[in-house]
Every structure is written in structure tokens, then in C-alpha cells.
Amino acid sequence: MPAAMCYAQQTINWAKSLHRCDMVFDTLTTQWEEGAFTGNGLLGAMVYMKDSNALRIEIGRTDVADHRKEPMNELIGKARLPIGHFVLRPQGKILQNTARVDLWNAEIRGRITTTTGSIEWTCRTLWQTNVIWLQTKTSGNEQLYSWEWVAEQSVSTRISFPNQTAPAGYQANPPGQLKIVKSQPNTQYYHQPMIAGGSYSTAWTVKQTGIGNKNILISVGYSKNDDVSDGEALDNILQASALPNLEPLIAAHQQAWHSFYQKSYLSMPDAKLESFYWIQMYKLASASGKGKPLIDLMGPWFRATPWPAYWWNLNTQLTYSPLYTSNHLEIASVLPATINANTNNLIQNVPVAYRYNSLALGRAGGIGMNAPVTVDSDTLHKKNPMPELEMGNATWLLYYYWLQYRYSMDKKVLTTLFPLLKRSINYYLNVARKDSTGIYHLPYTASPEYPGGVTRDCNYDLSGLRWGLQTLLEADKILGAKDPLRMRWQEVLDHLVAYPTDTNGLRIGADVAFTVSHRHYSHLLMIYPYHLLNWEQPENRDLIKKSLAHWHSMPGSLQGYSFTGGASIYATMGQGGKAKDYLHTLINKFVKPNTMYLESGPVIETPLAAAASIQEMFLQSWGGKIRVFPALPDDWADATFKDLRAEGAFLISAVRKNKETKWVKIKAEADGTCIVQPNLKGIIKIKSNVAMKFIAKENNTYQINLKKGEEVILYSEESELKNKLKEVEWSNGVLNPFGKKIIRFNK
């Protein structure tokens, strides 16, 4: 490395930094949301208590879902299915049970103390193979603990909730069968057939490894078309069990996780927010990975829910939002891959007359993205089911496909996105109508979940349409496509109706004011995440401020993601203190001890969206400009981050000490022009591994033209480069704030 680049190096103690964020459980309870979880992107386990004297290991696999062909609600016919759980029951009465989720090594360690001895246990879901590995070490009489499999009924859990009924003729899948492998007497499997064909199977083997010690290996196989699920599950556990030494599996598992974490880093003086952030990174890699299924509302950790499916009007979008800045495009790639695989279904979702050039996505459904939208320019639509009038969902989803391009600058991604975005915007062009003054309007569509939110010129759709038109024009230029619709896109963009507003700010649409408390920020997407209206436009500041304040002035129906949305908007306004306060409100009021989030059932997107809100306090790169430390709270004197990814495929690192940015490092992963606002004081100097042109622009912004692989450090004083990139000491809170704690009352 050239001498100039020897500055600004990291001295992060990764193990120490993450161990202080571990979830520590003073006790495990019978609540799923107070359990310890592990996963490998497909398979996972949630460990909590079955009852006061038994440990429950809930098994989940994200793609185990029904696939019935009969016409019925997809939340029933294509529902995610429960699998079952294991019960570890000690011989004695439990006196104490504790656990710790070791983030750095991706494992749960626990200890059960009973009246007759103890059980120390470790649970991992191995990164490199679909095996859950439970190790137990016992003392006293506890080597005789019992181990039992409990299968769940194979049925959509939606029908067990109030006001939900199964369609006529709906039956649960047939009962499963428990079988023992004759050649392996300690190996069993539970075969669960499915009415629609195929099956899923849970297999396990118990291996004694010494006096009082056991290895229990568990796997789940799944197939839609045949009964090979038994073989898949058995092969996984028997191949692992046959190894003379399982320690190499641990080493490979830990190395994979260590490499995952070290893709990026951030640290702050706030113990609760930093711990929360790193648990979300652990959760994301546990819930998905390249080539793995799209994350649904609960990831691998099944819990009975009225929503055993995918939601396309906010949930999926927010789930994937923190992956781009955190430099985990490998996980984010699952989203465009899923869209690509289901393009034909997206086309079939629109009315027949528009299928030649359009696509859309309704509110919810299975992984196949079958969710109809019935908007038609010739119908008032007020009586259509509201989920079928949510026209903007596909466009919003494609925004994150666009981010996959912008953060990688991979033109192959843009090439596959371009025709999909064209189809999404074509649907709008097909139903839009021009009035006598030449202004384009939209017919009745729905603002997601707002009561009575069916309106003409819906802001949810206008913001998506504007963003889509702008992006198509930009993409066409980048690809050199010279698309014949280019003039049409520009004409509609130039003459599209303005966002409907009133004295309170942005309305739901032309016909509907924002007058009822509402959790969703669908009417504000032009502010976030599209940034079409933003704080750097002085003429829009009053509207942004007024709209945000009005939304949160009616708190009755606000939920967790209402506060992540508010935090992110405040971050774009540069108000880090407000963003921090919103995030603490979210955590203190809505987030569960294990950082999961519930609204009747699991809703995984909200904590993950909060991770994106935290990132936006450290780095923002929308609108073609990179902003370093744009929204830190005034009481955060120190902060640091390494290799956060920005649009343009730039990796950014920076250190802030005593409320001043000391240096900013930029590395290009693609050729491009970097426009950066480094938040440095004084005259900016530059160090680089190559000679380059450095242009000062207005508002403390600088332009640097970089080739792939080139690096540059910005600073103002040579002595400041000695400030190393390392973990920030916590000035508030305590170590390991998450995990179930025993409340101690003062006398």
C-alpha cells in the first residue's frame, strides 16, 4: 500500500466490539419474542421455553409453503407452513436458565441449572450446510434429559385468527408420519405430505460424544413435486454426522460469519442503538443470502400469524432497505432475482387489456408474486377491493432493484431492470388521462391501508410515477437505448399533476385529505425514499416539515415503522437528534427483547428499516451526492464507520472525534465521478494512491473523478490522520442491552 494510504487504517477489535452487542438473556421465557434465534438464510431455530420446565427449539425453513392450485386467498392456499419443534426436558426441576446470542460467532450458548444437575448447550445453524447443530454437555443426573419431536399441523395459521375463515373445502395437509432409520437407530425423520404434491421432512440424529455429552443434528428437506424431502434432510445430517471431527464445521461457520461482518462497520456512543444495529445485521444474514429465498414477514423463525406470506406495499421494501449502505449487495441480490423469476406473474396481475406492455403487484401473496391489480381508466373503482387498487407497489419494489444497480454500477443489473420498469410505468401511462389544460391525472387508486384511501391523483402513485419516469429517462441515456417512448416519458413528466396538498401538507390524494391517524407513510414517498422533494430544495422545506408534523400529530394508529419512516425523514433534514429520539421511541415502545417486532404476528421489516435509519445518520448518497455524517445528534461527540457503500459504487470510511470529522476515505469499486460533502472544516487536502483532479464546488462539496480501485483520503490537518478507525466508547447505557432481563425492583 502506498505510504499516503497507510493513514486512516482500522484498529477495530471485532470480537470485543460485537460481544458487547450480544443478546444476553437472564432467563428464557415461553414467549417467542423473548427467545434466542439462529439461522443460515434458509433454515433457522428460535429457542425459548415450552413450559416452566422444558426448552423449546422451534424449527423453521423460509421456503416451506403450501402451493395449492385451487382458486383461493394466497394467504391460505400459498401460505407459509409451520414445521414443528423439539422439546428438551430436564430430569430435575429448572432453577435457572440463561442464554447468550454470540453475534461474532453466530451461535447461542445457554445453561440450565436444575435440582439434579445442569445442561450446558450450544446451538448453531451452520452457514455452509442446512444443519442445525445442538451440542449438550451435562452434569449430575441431567445426562438422562428427554428429547422429543412435536410436529405442528400443516395448515395456514391465518384461519386460526379472529375474523379469518377458511374457504369451502379447505383441509389441512394430511397427517405426517414419524419414521426411524433402521440402519441408524439414533436417527429419525418426520415426513409431512402435502395435498398439492411434494412434502417436507424434518430429520435428526443424536450422537453421544462422551459421558454426558451429545451432538444433535437437525435438518429440514422440502420439495413441491416429489417426495425427495426425506433424502435431502437425511443426507444433510448423516453427512455431517459421519465426519470424524465436527470442529472444522465450526471453524468454517465462524469464518463465514466473520467475513460477513467485516464487509462494513459503524460505531457510535449510544449503546442501545449500536447493539440494535448489529443484531439487525445478524438477523439479515440469518434470514437470507445469495441464492436463498426472499425474506417474508418472519424469516426462518416461524410463529403462528395471520400473515404467513409476503406483503408488497411496504414490508418487503423496508426489509431490504439496509442492505445497500451496509455493503451487502450479495443478500440484496435476492430481491431482483425474485422479481426476474416471477416476471410473467407480474404481467398476469394486470387486466388483460394491458398485459401486452404492463405489469403490477397487489398487496400480498406468496413468493410467486401473484397479486392482481384491477385499476382501469374507464371505471371509478370505488367498489373494487382496496388491495387490488394499490398500483404503486411494483414501482416501489423496483426502486430497490434500481438501488442494486446504483450501489454496484453493474450495467447487467440495469439491463434487466429497464424493461421491467418500463412495464410498471406503462401501466400508469395506459390509465392516465390528460385534462383540457394539458395536465395528466391518474384515476382512482389506493394509498396502502389508509382508511377510505381510494382517490384520484393518489400521492403514493404520483411519487412512484414521477420517480419511474425520471429513472427511465436516466437509464435510457446510460444504456444508449434510444427507446421510442422517451419523448412520451418526458412529456408526461413535464405535465404531470402536482402533488395534492392542503394547509396540513401533503394529502392522500385529490379527493382524500390526511385526517385520520395512520401508520403508513405512503403519502410521503416523494420525500422518502424517493427524495423527489428534499431538504436541499429550500422551496420545499415548509411542505416537508408540515407534512411530517401533521402525520405524527395523530399518534393513535402509529406503529413501529411510523417511527423508522419519521427517523429517516428527519435524517434527510439533518436533524440527527430527532432521528435518534424516534429510534429510541421505536425500541422502547415497540421492539421486543430479542429485537423482533409483532403486530398480531411477526413483522420483520420494522427493526430492519430502523437499521437503515441509523445508516442515514452516518451516510447518505441520494441525488448523486455523498453526504458524510449528515445527521449525527449533537450529543454524539464521536462516531466512526468503515466501508459503508454509497451510490456510484463508492466505499466510504470516516472518523469523527470531539464533534469534528477528522478524515474521509473513498474507494471506487467502479469508474465514476464522486460528488462528496465530507463535513470537514478548513481547507480540504487530499492524499491518494494516484494523481487525480480534485474540484471544489459550492456548499462544501467536492468533485473527484475516480477509476475502479483508486482510493483517496480527504482531511484538513495532517495530524488528524492519526485518528484511527476503531470502536467508539459507549457514553450511555450498559453492555448487552437486548435479551430478556429479570426486572429487579428496589424496596
C-alpha positions in Angstrom: 0.0 0.0 0.0 1.4 3.5 -0.9 2.6 5.5 2.1 -0.2 8.0 1.7 -2.8 5.3 2.3 -1.2 3.9 5.4 -3.1 6.6 7.3 -6.8 6.0 8.1 -6.4 2.4 8.9 -8.7 0.4 11.1 -7.9 -0.9 14.5 -11.3 -2.4 15.2 -11.4 -5.2 17.8 -14.2 -7.0 16.1 -14.8 -9.7 18.7 -14.9 -7.1 21.5 -17.0 -4.7 19.5 -19.6 -7.3 18.7 -19.6 -9.2 22.0 -20.7 -6.0 23.8 -23.8 -6.1 21.5 -24.6 -9.8 22.2 -28.2 -10.5 23.3 -27.9 -11.8 26.9 -30.9 -13.5 28.5 -31.1 -13.5 32.3 -33.8 -16.1 31.7 -35.7 -17.7 28.8 -39.5 -17.5 28.8 -42.3 -19.1 27.0 -42.6 -16.1 24.6 -41.3 -16.3 21.0 -40.4 -12.7 21.1 -38.2 -13.3 24.1 -36.3 -16.2 22.6 -32.8 -16.6 21.1 -32.6 -17.2 17.4 -30.1 -18.5 14.8 -30.3 -19.1 11.1 -28.3 -19.5 7.9 -30.5 -17.7 5.4 -32.9 -20.6 4.8 -33.1 -22.8 7.9 -33.4 -21.4 11.5 -34.3 -22.1 15.1 -35.9 -20.0 17.8 -35.0 -21.2 21.3 -37.4 -20.4 24.2 -39.3 -22.3 26.8 -42.0 -24.9 26.1 -43.2 -24.5 29.7 -41.6 -23.8 33.1 -39.5 -27.0 32.9 -38.7 -27.6 29.2 -36.7 -26.0 26.5 -38.4 -25.5 23.1 -36.4 -25.4 19.8 -38.7 -24.1 17.1 -37.6 -25.1 13.6 -38.3 -23.1 10.6 -37.4 -23.0 6.9 -38.4 -20.0 4.9 -39.5 -21.7 1.7 -41.8 -24.4 3.3 -45.1 -23.1 2.0 -48.3 -24.6 0.6 -48.8 -24.4 -3.2 -52.4 -25.4 -3.8 -53.7 -24.9 -7.3 -57.4 -24.3 -6.3 -58.5 -20.6 -6.5 -58.3 -19.3 -3.0 -56.8 -16.5 -1.0 -53.0 -16.9 -1.3 -52.6 -16.3 2.4 -54.2 -19.7 2.8 -53.5 -21.6 -0.4 -49.9 -20.4 -0.7 -49.3 -19.9 3.0 -46.0 -20.4 4.8 -46.4 -23.5 6.9 -45.4 -24.4 10.4 -43.0 -27.3 10.8 -42.7 -28.2 14.5 -40.4 -28.0 17.5 -38.2 -30.1 19.7 -38.6 -30.3 23.4 -35.6 -30.8 25.7 -36.9 -31.7 29.2 -34.5 -32.0 32.1 -34.8 -34.7 34.7 -34.9 -32.2 37.6 -36.8 -29.0 38.2 -35.3 -26.0 36.5 -33.9 -23.5 38.9 -32.3 -21.2 36.4 -31.9 -20.9 32.6 -29.8 -18.4 30.9 -28.6 -17.8 27.3 -26.4 -15.6 25.2 -26.5 -15.0 21.4 -22.9 -14.6 20.4 -23.1 -12.4 17.3 -19.5 -12.6 16.3 -19.5 -16.4 16.2 -23.2 -16.8 15.3 -24.2 -19.2 18.0 -26.4 -19.4 21.1 -24.9 -20.6 24.3 -27.1 -21.5 27.3 -27.1 -23.1 30.7 -29.9 -24.8 32.5 -29.4 -25.5 36.2 -31.8 -28.0 37.8 -32.3 -29.7 41.1 -30.4 -32.7 39.8 -27.5 -31.2 37.8 -27.0 -28.9 34.8 -27.2 -28.8 31.0 -24.9 -26.5 29.0 -26.0 -26.2 25.4 -24.8 -24.5 22.2 -27.0 -24.1 19.1 -25.8 -23.1 15.6 -27.4 -23.1 12.2 -24.4 -23.9 10.1 -23.6 -21.3 7.4 -22.3 -23.8 4.9 -24.9 -26.6 5.2 -28.6 -26.8 6.1 -28.0 -28.3 9.5 -28.9 -27.0 13.0 -26.4 -28.3 15.4 -27.3 -28.5 19.1 -24.5 -29.6 21.5 -25.2 -30.5 25.1 -22.9 -31.1 28.0 -24.5 -32.3 31.2 -23.6 -32.9 34.8 -25.3 -34.9 37.6 -28.4 -36.8 36.5 -29.1 -34.5 33.6 -27.4 -36.8 31.1 -30.8 -38.5 31.1 -32.7 -35.5 29.8 -35.5 -36.3 27.4 -35.6 -35.3 23.7 -38.9 -35.2 21.9 -40.2 -34.0 18.5 -43.6 -32.2 18.3 -45.0 -31.7 14.8 -47.3 -28.8 14.0 -50.5 -29.3 12.0 -49.7 -28.5 8.4 -52.2 -25.7 7.8 -52.3 -22.0 7.2 -52.3 -20.3 10.6 -54.3 -17.4 9.2 -57.5 -19.3 9.7 -57.0 -19.6 13.4 -57.2 -15.8 13.9 -60.4 -13.8 14.6 -62.4 -12.8 11.5 -60.5 -15.1 9.3 -62.2 -18.2 7.8 -61.0 -21.0 5.5 -62.6 -21.3 2.1 -65.2 -24.0 1.5 -63.5 -27.4 1.1 -60.2 -26.3 2.6 -58.5 -29.0 4.6 -55.2 -29.3 6.4 -52.5 -31.3 4.7 -52.6 -35.0 5.7 -51.0 -36.1 9.0 -47.3 -36.8 8.8 -45.5 -39.9 9.8 -42.6 -40.4 12.2 -40.1 -42.9 11.0 -36.8 -44.4 12.3 -33.9 -45.1 10.0 -33.2 -48.8 10.6 -29.5 -48.6 9.8 -29.2 -45.6 12.1 -31.1 -46.3 15.3 -30.5 -42.8 16.7 -31.8 -41.2 13.5 -35.4 -40.3 12.9 -37.4 -38.2 10.5 -40.9 -36.9 10.3 -42.4 -37.0 6.8 -45.1 -34.4 6.1 -47.0 -34.9 2.8 -48.9 -32.1 1.0 -52.2 -32.2 -0.7 -50.8 -30.2 -3.7 -48.0 -32.7 -4.1 -44.5 -32.9 -2.6 -43.6 -32.9 1.0 -41.4 -31.5 3.7 -39.4 -33.6 6.2 -37.6 -32.9 9.5 -34.7 -35.3 10.3 -32.5 -35.5 13.3 -29.8 -37.7 14.7 -28.5 -37.9 18.3 -24.8 -38.8 18.8 -23.2 -39.5 22.1 -19.8 -37.8 22.2 -18.6 -38.7 25.7 -20.0 -39.1 29.1 -22.9 -36.7 29.4 -22.2 -35.1 26.1 -24.3 -35.2 22.9 -24.4 -33.8 19.4 -27.9 -33.4 17.9 -28.0 -32.6 14.2 -31.3 -31.4 12.7 -32.3 -30.6 9.1 -35.4 -29.9 7.0 -35.9 -31.0 3.4 -38.6 -29.6 1.1 -39.9 -30.4 -2.4 -43.0 -29.3 -4.2 -43.1 -32.0 -6.8 -42.0 -35.3 -5.3 -41.1 -37.0 -2.0 -37.3 -36.4 -2.0 -37.6 -34.2 1.1 -36.7 -37.2 3.3 -33.5 -37.8 1.4 -32.5 -34.2 1.5 -32.9 -33.8 5.2 -31.3 -37.2 6.0 -28.3 -36.6 3.7 -27.6 -33.3 5.4 -27.5 -34.7 8.9 -25.8 -38.0 8.1 -23.0 -36.4 6.0 -22.3 -34.1 9.0 -22.6 -36.9 11.5 -20.2 -39.1 9.5 -17.3 -36.6 9.9 -14.7 -37.9 12.4 -14.5 -34.4 13.9 -17.1 -31.7 13.7 -14.7 -28.9 14.7 -13.9 -28.0 11.1 -17.6 -27.2 10.6 -17.4 -24.7 13.5 -14.3 -23.1 12.0 -15.8 -22.7 8.6 -19.1 -21.4 10.1 -17.3 -18.8 12.2 -15.0 -17.7 9.3 -18.0 -17.1 7.0 -19.7 -15.0 9.7 -16.6 -13.0 10.4 -16.2 -12.3 6.7 -19.8 -11.2 6.6 -19.5 -8.7 9.4 -16.3 -7.2 8.1 -17.9 -6.0 4.9 -18.7 -2.8 6.8 -18.6 -1.2 10.2 -20.2 1.6 12.2 -19.9 2.6 15.8 -21.5 5.4 18.0 -21.6 6.4 21.6 -25.1 5.1 22.0 -25.1 1.5 23.5 -28.7 0.7 22.7 -28.6 1.9 19.1 -25.3 0.3 18.3 -26.3 -3.0 19.8 -29.6 -2.9 18.0 -27.9 -2.2 14.7 -25.5 -5.2 14.9 -28.3 -7.5 15.9 -30.1 -6.5 12.7 -27.1 -7.3 10.6 -27.0 -10.7 12.3 -30.7 -11.1 11.7 -30.4 -10.2 8.0 -27.6 -12.8 7.3 -29.5 -15.4 9.4 -32.7 -14.7 7.3 -31.3 -14.6 3.8 -28.3 -14.9 1.5 -27.4 -15.1 -2.2 -29.4 -17.8 -3.8 -31.7 -18.1 -0.8 -35.4 -17.3 -0.6 -36.8 -13.8 -0.3 -37.4 -12.8 3.3 -41.1 -12.9 4.2 -42.7 -11.3 7.3 -40.8 -13.6 9.8 -37.7 -15.1 8.2 -36.8 -18.6 9.2 -38.4 -18.2 12.6 -42.0 -19.4 12.3 -44.7 -18.2 14.7 -48.5 -18.5 14.3 -49.5 -15.5 12.3 -52.5 -14.1 10.3 -49.8 -13.0 7.7 -48.0 -16.2 6.6 -46.9 -14.7 3.3 -45.3 -11.6 1.6 -46.6 -8.1 1.8 -45.6 -5.9 -1.2 -46.9 -2.4 -0.2 -44.1 -1.7 2.4 -42.9 -4.8 4.2 -40.6 -6.3 1.5 -39.3 -2.8 0.6 -38.3 -2.0 4.2 -36.8 -5.4 4.8 -34.2 -4.9 2.1 -33.6 -1.2 2.7 -30.5 -1.6 5.0 -28.6 -4.0 2.7 -27.2 -1.4 0.2 -25.4 1.0 2.5 -24.2 -1.9 4.7 -22.4 -3.2 1.7 -24.3 -6.5 1.5 -25.3 -6.5 -2.1 -25.0 -10.3 -2.1 -28.0 -10.6 0.1 -29.8 -7.7 -1.6 -29.5 -9.5 -5.0 -32.2 -11.9 -3.8 -34.8 -9.2 -4.4 -34.1 -8.6 -8.2 -33.6 -12.4 -8.7 -37.1 -13.0 -7.2 -38.6 -10.3 -9.4 -36.9 -11.7 -12.5 -38.1 -15.2 -11.7 -41.7 -14.1 -11.5 -42.0 -11.5 -14.3 -44.7 -13.5 -16.1 -46.8 -13.5 -12.9 -46.3 -9.7 -12.5 -47.6 -9.3 -16.1 -50.6 -11.6 -15.4 -51.5 -9.4 -12.4 -52.8 -6.5 -14.6 -56.1 -6.5 -16.6 -56.0 -8.5 -19.8 -56.1 -5.3 -22.0 -52.8 -4.1 -20.5 -50.7 -7.3 -20.4 -49.0 -6.6 -23.7 -46.9 -3.8 -22.1 -47.5 -3.6 -18.4 -47.0 -5.3 -15.0 -48.2 -4.7 -11.4 -48.3 -6.2 -8.0 -51.1 -6.1 -5.5 -51.0 -6.0 -1.7 -50.0 -9.5 -0.6 -49.5 -13.2 -1.5 -47.0 -16.0 -1.9 -43.4 -16.0 -3.2 -44.7 -16.2 -6.8 -45.9 -12.6 -6.7 -49.4 -13.4 -7.8 -51.4 -10.4 -6.6 -53.9 -8.8 -9.1 -54.3 -5.0 -9.6 -57.5 -4.0 -11.3 -57.1 -0.3 -12.0 -58.7 0.7 -15.2 -59.0 4.2 -16.7 -62.7 3.7 -17.5 -64.0 2.7 -14.1 -64.4 4.7 -10.9 -63.2 1.7 -8.9 -64.6 2.8 -5.6 -66.1 -0.6 -5.1 -63.1 -2.6 -6.1 -61.2 -4.4 -3.3 -58.7 -1.9 -1.9 -55.7 -4.3 -2.2 -56.3 -4.5 -5.9 -56.1 -0.7 -6.3 -52.6 -0.5 -4.8 -51.0 0.4 -8.1 -47.7 1.7 -6.8 -46.3 -1.4 -5.2 -44.4 -2.8 -8.1 -42.8 0.6 -8.8 -41.7 0.9 -5.2 -40.2 -2.6 -5.3 -38.4 -1.7 -8.5 -36.8 1.3 -6.7 -34.7 -1.2 -4.7 -33.9 -3.1 -7.9 -32.6 0.3 -9.1 -30.5 0.7 -5.9 -28.9 -2.7 -6.7 -27.6 -1.0 -9.9 -26.7 2.3 -8.3 -24.7 0.8 -5.5 -22.9 -1.7 -7.8 -22.9 0.2 -11.1 -23.3 -3.1 -12.8 -24.9 -2.5 -16.2 -26.2 -6.0 -16.4 -28.4 -5.2 -13.5 -29.7 -2.1 -15.2 -30.3 -4.0 -18.5 -32.6 -6.5 -16.7 -34.3 -3.7 -14.7 -35.1 -1.4 -17.7 -37.9 -3.5 -19.4 -39.5 -4.2 -16.0 -39.6 -0.6 -15.0 -41.0 0.3 -18.5 -43.8 -2.1 -17.9 -44.6 -0.8 -14.5 -44.7 2.8 -15.8 -46.6 1.8 -18.9 -49.5 0.7 -16.7 -49.7 4.3 -15.4 -49.4 5.7 -18.9 -52.2 3.4 -20.1 -54.7 4.6 -17.4 -53.6 8.3 -17.1 -55.7 10.9 -18.8 -54.9 14.5 -19.9 -57.3 17.2 -18.9 -58.3 20.2 -21.1 -55.3 22.2 -19.8 -52.8 19.5 -20.8 -52.2 18.1 -17.3 -52.0 14.4 -16.8 -54.1 12.8 -14.0 -54.4 9.4 -12.5 -57.7 7.5 -12.0 -58.9 6.1 -8.6 -56.1 4.1 -6.9 -55.4 3.3 -3.3 -52.9 4.6 -0.8 -52.0 1.5 1.1 -54.2 0.8 4.1 -55.3 4.3 4.7 -59.0 4.2 5.7 -61.0 5.3 2.7 -57.8 5.9 0.9 -59.1 5.4 -2.7 -58.6 8.6 -4.5 -57.8 10.2 -7.8 -54.2 11.6 -8.1 -53.1 9.5 -5.2 -49.8 10.8 -3.9 -48.5 7.2 -3.4 -48.8 6.7 -7.2 -47.8 10.2 -8.3 -44.5 9.9 -6.4 -43.8 6.4 -7.9 -44.8 7.6 -11.4 -42.5 10.7 -11.2 -39.6 8.6 -9.9 -40.2 6.0 -12.6 -40.3 8.5 -15.4 -37.1 10.2 -14.3 -35.3 6.9 -13.8 -36.4 5.6 -17.2 -35.0 8.7 -18.9 -31.7 8.3 -17.0 -31.5 4.6 -17.7 -32.2 5.1 -21.4 -29.3 7.5 -21.6 -26.9 5.2 -19.7 -27.8 2.2 -21.8 -27.9 4.2 -25.0 -31.2 2.5 -25.8 -32.9 5.4 -27.5 -36.2 4.0 -26.6 -39.2 5.1 -28.7 -41.1 6.0 -25.6 -38.5 8.5 -24.4 -40.4 11.6 -25.7 -43.6 10.3 -24.1 -41.9 9.9 -20.7 -40.6 13.4 -20.9 -43.9 14.8 -22.0 -45.8 13.2 -19.1 -43.2 14.1 -16.6 -43.3 17.8 -17.7 -47.1 17.9 -17.5 -47.9 15.6 -14.6 -50.3 17.0 -12.0 -48.7 18.4 -8.9 -48.9 16.5 -5.6 -52.2 17.3 -3.9 -51.7 19.4 -0.8 -53.7 21.4 1.7 -52.9 23.6 4.8 -51.7 20.5 6.6 -49.2 19.5 3.9 -49.4 16.5 1.5 -52.8 14.9 1.2 -53.6 11.2 0.5 -54.8 12.4 -2.9 -57.0 14.8 -4.7 -60.2 13.5 -3.1 -58.8 12.5 0.4 -57.2 14.6 3.0 -54.9 13.2 5.7 -57.4 13.4 8.6 -57.1 10.0 10.4 -54.2 8.6 12.3 -52.3 6.2 10.1 -49.1 4.1 10.5 -48.1 4.1 6.8 -46.2 6.9 5.2 -47.4 6.1 1.7 -48.4 9.7 1.0 -44.8 10.8 1.8 -42.8 8.6 -0.5 -41.8 11.5 -2.7 -39.9 12.7 0.4 -38.6 9.3 1.5 -37.2 7.2 0.0 -37.6 8.7 -3.5 -36.1 12.1 -2.4 -38.1 13.9 -5.1 -38.9 16.5 -2.5 -36.0 17.1 -0.2 -34.5 19.4 2.4 -31.9 20.7 -0.1 -34.7 22.4 -2.0 -35.5 25.5 0.1 -38.8 25.9 -1.6 -40.0 22.5 -0.3 -38.8 22.7 3.3 -42.0 24.1 4.7 -44.1 21.4 3.0 -41.8 18.6 4.2 -41.8 19.9 7.8 -45.5 20.5 7.9 -46.4 17.1 6.3 -44.2 15.2 8.7 -45.5 17.0 11.8 -49.1 16.5 10.7 -48.6 12.8 10.1 -47.2 12.3 13.7 -49.7 14.7 15.3 -52.2 11.9 15.4 -50.5 9.1 17.3 -53.4 6.7 17.8 -52.6 4.3 15.0 -48.8 4.8 14.7 -46.8 1.6 14.7 -43.1 0.8 14.7 -42.3 1.6 11.1 -44.1 5.0 11.5 -41.0 5.9 13.7 -38.5 4.4 11.3 -40.0 6.5 8.5 -40.0 9.6 10.7 -36.4 9.0 11.7 -35.3 8.6 8.1 -37.1 11.8 7.1 -35.5 13.7 10.0 -32.1 12.3 9.0 -32.5 13.7 5.5 -33.4 17.0 7.1 -30.1 16.9 9.0 -31.9 16.6 12.4 -30.0 13.8 14.0 -31.3 14.5 17.4 -34.9 14.0 16.3 -33.9 10.9 14.3 -32.3 9.4 17.4 -35.3 10.2 19.6 -37.6 8.5 17.1 -35.4 5.4 17.1 -35.4 5.2 20.8 -39.2 5.6 20.9 -39.4 2.7 18.4 -37.1 0.5 20.5 -38.5 1.3 23.9 -42.2 1.1 22.9 -42.4 -1.4 20.1 -39.3 -3.6 19.8 -39.3 -6.9 21.7 -36.4 -8.1 24.0 -34.9 -10.2 21.1 -35.4 -7.2 18.7 -38.3 -8.9 16.9 -41.4 -6.9 16.2 -45.1 -8.0 16.3 -48.4 -6.8 15.1 -50.6 -9.9 15.9 -47.9 -11.9 14.0 -44.2 -11.2 13.3 -43.4 -8.3 11.0 -39.7 -8.4 10.4 -39.3 -5.3 8.3 -39.6 -2.7 11.1 -36.4 -3.4 13.0 -34.6 -3.8 9.7 -35.8 -0.5 8.5 -34.5 1.1 11.7 -31.1 -0.2 10.8 -31.4 1.8 7.5 -32.4 4.9 9.5 -29.3 4.5 11.6 -27.2 4.3 8.5 -28.7 7.5 7.2 -27.4 9.4 10.2 -23.9 8.3 9.1 -24.0 8.4 5.3 -26.5 9.4 2.6 -25.9 9.3 -1.1 -29.2 10.1 -2.8 -29.4 12.6 -5.7 -25.9 12.0 -7.0 -24.1 13.3 -3.9 -22.5 11.6 -1.0 -23.0 13.2 2.4 -20.7 12.2 5.3 -22.1 12.4 8.9 -25.2 14.3 7.7 -27.4 13.8 10.7 -25.4 13.0 13.9 -27.1 14.1 17.2 -25.4 16.9 19.0 -24.6 14.7 22.0 -22.6 12.3 19.9 -19.1 13.6 20.1 -17.5 10.6 18.4 -18.6 8.3 15.6 -16.9 6.2 13.0 -17.7 4.0 10.1 -15.8 1.8 7.6 -16.8 0.8 4.1 -20.3 1.9 4.1 -21.4 1.7 0.4 -22.7 4.7 -1.4 -24.4 5.1 -4.8 -21.9 5.1 -7.6 -20.2 2.0 -6.0 -18.0 4.0 -3.6 -16.9 2.6 -0.3 -16.7 5.4 2.3 -14.9 5.4 5.7 -14.7 8.2 8.2 -13.8 9.2 11.7 -15.3 11.9 13.9 -13.9 12.9 17.2 -15.0 15.7 19.5 -17.8 16.7 17.1 -15.4 17.2 14.2 -14.8 15.0 11.2 -11.1 14.1 11.1 -10.8 12.4 7.7 -12.9 10.7 5.0 -11.6 7.8 2.8 -13.2 7.0 -0.5 -12.5 3.9 -2.5 -14.0 3.4 -6.0 -15.4 0.0 -7.0 -16.3 1.3 -10.4 -15.2 4.1 -12.7 -17.2 7.3 -11.9 -17.5 10.9 -10.7 -17.7 11.2 -6.9 -19.5 14.2 -5.6 -18.9 14.4 -1.9 -19.8 16.6 1.0 -17.2 15.4 3.5 -18.3 17.6 6.5 -14.7 18.7 7.1 -13.7 22.0 8.4 -10.9 24.3 7.0 -9.1 23.9 3.7 -9.5 20.4 2.4 -6.4 18.4 1.4 -6.1 15.1 -0.4 -4.0 12.0 -0.3 -4.3 9.4 -3.0 -2.7 6.3 -4.4 -2.8 8.0 -7.9 -2.7 11.5 -9.2 -6.3 12.9 -9.7 -8.3 16.0 -10.2 -10.0 17.5 -7.2 -12.6 20.2 -7.8 -14.1 22.4 -5.1 -17.8 23.1 -5.7 -20.4 25.1 -3.7 -21.7 24.2 -0.2 -18.5 22.5 0.9 -18.9 19.9 -1.9 -16.1 18.4 -3.9 -15.9 16.5 -7.2 -13.3 13.7 -7.7 -13.1 11.6 -10.8 -12.1 8.0 -9.8 -11.2 4.8 -11.6 -12.1 1.4 -10.2 -9.6 0.5 -7.4 -8.5 4.1 -6.8 -8.6 5.5 -3.2 -8.5 9.0 -1.8 -8.4 10.4 1.7 -9.8 13.9 2.4 -8.6 15.8 5.5 -7.7 19.3 6.7 -4.8 18.7 9.1 -2.0 16.1 8.7 -2.2 15.4 12.5 -5.8 14.4 12.2 -4.9 11.3 10.1 -3.6 9.7 13.2 -7.1 9.2 14.5 -7.6 5.5 14.0 -10.9 3.9 12.9 -12.0 1.9 15.9 -15.0 1.2 18.1 -16.4 4.2 19.9 -16.6 4.0 23.7 -20.2 4.0 24.9 -21.1 7.0 26.9 -24.6 5.8 27.9 -26.3 2.5 28.6 -24.8 -0.8 29.6 -23.3 -3.7 27.7 -25.7 -6.1 26.1 -28.9 -4.2 26.4 -31.0 -6.7 24.5 -32.2 -10.1 25.5 -34.7 -10.9 28.3 -33.8 -9.3 31.6 -35.1 -10.1 35.0 -36.7 -6.9 36.4 -35.4 -6.1 39.8 -37.5 -3.8 42.0 -36.0 -1.5 44.6 -37.5 -1.9 48.0 
